[in-house]
Amino acid sequence: MSLEAAYIETAPGLLRRLERMTGDPHTAEDLCQEAFARAWTAAPRDVPAAVLRSWLYSTAGNLAVDELRRRSRQQRRPLAELDPDAFAVHDHELPVARAALAELTPHERLVLLLRYQAGLSLRELARLLDVTEEAARKRVARARERFREVFSRHSADPAPLVLLVVRDVEPDDYVRWLEQAGARVQTVTGPLEPRNLLRAEAVVVSGSHSDVHPATYGERPRFELQGSPDARRDRRDLAAMRTALAADVPL
């Protein structure tokens, strides 16, 4: 049985099982796609259909268990304990952050606190507000833009903040170029969290001397690769790009 045929035959039942395990149809769809993406590189070939189906169900089940474990480890804090000062990066910015939050509407403050400090995903925020995920994304984007504008007005250094996601090159040339253009630059060497984007006006991902690792898009290396490809770094950078785009931050 070909992998394409296995997808057509297995996907409906697999989606139902994943939805029962996670309680969320969107998560089930994401996990189902991840299972088939892994199948392209790791599933056994030239095996009976029952073996391939068993492999897909086992892989998807393991992914669902990992997702449930991740949820159980996710920290939550009561809203009453949230600290608006967390929106400042440096101590001297604390008064500015307080003043900026004070000018926002109660709904804008609530959306920012839930998204950027409580750590709710857009999907979780949408459920809480009883709106679509796209509507939640737009509300967060509007509140973030409003906070950024007010913060810049109160700040002693109103230069736009640009986040520089560094790959395997020295960031000095990028920092110099951005500062000459009038930006304040904050380098990011780890994962780009949504909270990092609260005050950013743009995200720049640096270049690289290495090829993108084929595993990033579900393939095996077929030719000689340049540099030192790193699939983990590539996935981190891809996640950073998606995070920026989801927050409507120029990339």
N, C-alpha and C positions, 0 to 999 in steps of 0.2 A: 504494500500500500504506500502511495506517495504521501509526502507530508501535506501537500495541498488537499488531497482527498481526506486525510485524517482531520485536517482543520474543519472541512465542511461537515464531516460526520460527527466530530467530537464536540465542537464549540457549543452547541445549544445545551447539551447536558452538563458540560463543564461549567458553563456560566451559571446554571441553576445551582450546582453544587457550591461554587465559590460564593454565590450570593447568600446561600444558607449559612455558610461558615462565617462570612464577614458582616452580614446584615446590610450590605450596601451594594446596589447594582452597579454603581460607578466603579467602586473598588474592584468588584468582581470582573468587570470588563478590562480594567487595567491589568489585573493579575493574569487573566486569560491571554491577553496579548503578550505579556512578559513570558508566559510559559511557552507560547509558540515561537517567540523570538529566540528563546534558549534552545528550542528544538532544532532550529536551523543550524546551530553550531554543535550541539551535543547529543541530539537524539540518535539512537542506533539506526543504521540504514539496512535495507534489505532484510527486514524481519517481518514476521507475520503481523497482520493488522492488530490482533489482540495485544501483542507486545508493545506496539507503538502507542496504542490507546492507553495501556497501563502506564507507560512512561509519562505520557502527558498528564494523566490524572495524578500520578505521584508527584511530579514536579509542581503542578499547580497547587496541590494540597500543601506541599512544603512552603511555597511562597505565601499561601494564606496564613499558615501558622506563624511565619516570620512577621507578617503584617500585624497579626493579633498580639504578638509579643512586643512589637514596637509600640503599639497603642498602649499596652499595659505599662510601659516604661515612660511614656510621655508625661512630663510633669505638668500639673495644673495648680493654679493658685486661685483662691477666692478673689473676686473682683475688688472687695474691700481692701485687700492687701496690695493692690497694684500701686506702684510708685511712679508718678509722672516724671520724676527726676531721671528715670531710666532712659528718657528720650534725649538726654544730653550725653555727649561723648566725653567732654572734659569738665572739670569742676567749675571753671569760670563760665560755662554755658548753662549751669543749672538755673540761674534767674531768668535767662532768655527762654529756656524750655518751659518754665512755669508760666511766664508771661504769654508765650505763644499758645499754650494749651488753654489758658484762661480766655483767650479771644475766640476759641472755637465754640461751635454749638455743642450742647450736651450729646447729641447723636454723633457728631464728628469725633468727640473725645472718646465716646464709647467704642466706636468702630476701630479707632487707632489702638486703644488699650487692648481690646480683644485680639486684634490681628497681630500687633507687633510686640506686645508684652506678655499677654496670656498665651500667645502662640497658636491660636486657632487657625486652621486652614481655611481657605475660601469656602470649601464645601461645608465645613462645620459652622462657619459664620453665616452662610446662607440658610442653613437649617435653623439656627438660633433666631435670625431675623425674619424667617418665613418668606424668603425671596429666592429667586434663582441664583445659581452660582455666578452667572454673568452679572446680575444686578449687584451682588455682593462685591464683586471685583470692581465695578464702577464706583460704588460707594467708598470703598477703601481708597481708590485712586483719587477721587475728589477730596476726601479728607486729608490724604497725604499731601496733595498739592496745596491745599489751604494751609496746612501746618508749615510746609516748607516756605511758603510766601511770607507768613507771619514771622516765622523764625528769622528769616533773612532780614526782614524789616527791623527787628529788634537787635540783631547781632551787630557787634562791632566790626566783624569781618564778613560782609555780605557776598563775598566771592562764591560762585557756584561750586558745590562739592561734587567731585567726580571720583567714582570708585574704579580703581585700576586692578583688574584680576590678572595676576602675574602667572605666566606659564613657565617655560624653561629659559627665559632670557632675562638679562639684567634690566630692571625697570627704570634706570636713570634717564635714558633718552626719552622714554614716555613721560616721566614726571616733568622733565625739563620742557618738553613740547607743550604739555597741558598747562603748566604754570605760566609759560610765555603767552598762552592764549587767555590767561586771566582766571584759571581755575585753582581751587584748592584740591589737592590730590590725597586720597587715602588708599594705600595699597592693600589688597586682599590676597592672602596666600592660601587660605583655607576655604571651606564652603561659604558661599554667599547666602546669608540668611535674609529672609524678608525684612527683618528689622533693620539690617544694614542699609536698606533702600529708603528708609523713612525720610531722610533729608537729602538724599542724593538727587542730583539733576541729570546724571548720566552715568553709564557704566561703559568702561573700555576694557576689552579683553586683549591682552598683548599677543604678539605673534609668537612663533615657535620655530626652532630649528629642526624639529622632529615632525614626521608624518603623523596624522591622526591614526590611532590604532584601529585596524579593521573591526576588532571586537566591539567598538563603540556603536557600530551600526550592524552588528550581528553577522559578521563575516570572519573567515579565517585569513591570515596573511597568505597571499598568493605570489607576491613578488618581493624583492629585497626592499626593506623599508629604510628610510633615511633617518638619521639621528637615533634617539632613544625613545621610541613610542611608549606611551604610558596610558593604558586604557583607563586606569582609575582617575588620572588627572583629566583625561578627555571627558569622562563622564561628569566630573566635578565642574568643568568649564561649561559643558552643555547644560547642566542643571542651573548654573549661574545665568546663562543666557535666557533660559526659560523663566527663571525667577524675575529677571529684569523685564521681560516682555509681559509677564502676567501682571506686573505692577505698573505697566505703562511708563516705564522709565526708558528714555532713549538709550540705545545700545550701539 
